[in-house]
Amino acid sequence: MPGLRPYPLVEKQIADQAKVHQLSERDVIAKVMLEKQAIKDFIPVELIAQTALFLASEQAATITGIAMPLDGGWSAV
C-alpha cells in the first residue's frame, strides 16, 4: 500500500484543504496530509517502482503472502 504521492488528485485535495482550513498549501501538507505519517514526506514514486521490481525479482522468490506497506509510517501510528 503506497502512501501519498503528489499527483493531480492529491494536489487538488491540498488546494481544497487549504481553503477549508485557511492554511497555506505548505501547512496543509505538513499539518493535514502528512500528519499521521512518521516520515513527514510524500513517498517517492521511484521507491514504489524499486519495491515492485524487487518483489518481481529472483531475490524475492521466498517472499509470499505478506503486506508490504510503503506508507511513510502511516500504519505504524
Long-range contacts (C-beta under 8 A, 24 or more apart in sequence): 1-67, 1-69, 1-70, 1-71, 1-75, 2-43, 2-48, 2-70, 2-71, 3-37, 3-42, 3-43, 3-69, 3-70, 3-71, 3-72, 3-74, 4-33, 4-34, 4-37, 4-42, 4-43, 4-72, 5-42, 5-43, 5-45, 5-48, 6-42, 34-72, 36-74, 36-77, 37-71, 37-72, 37-73, 37-74, 37-77, 38-72, 38-73, 38-74, 38-76, 38-77, 39-72, 39-73, 40-72, 41-72, 42-72, 43-70, 43-71, 43-72
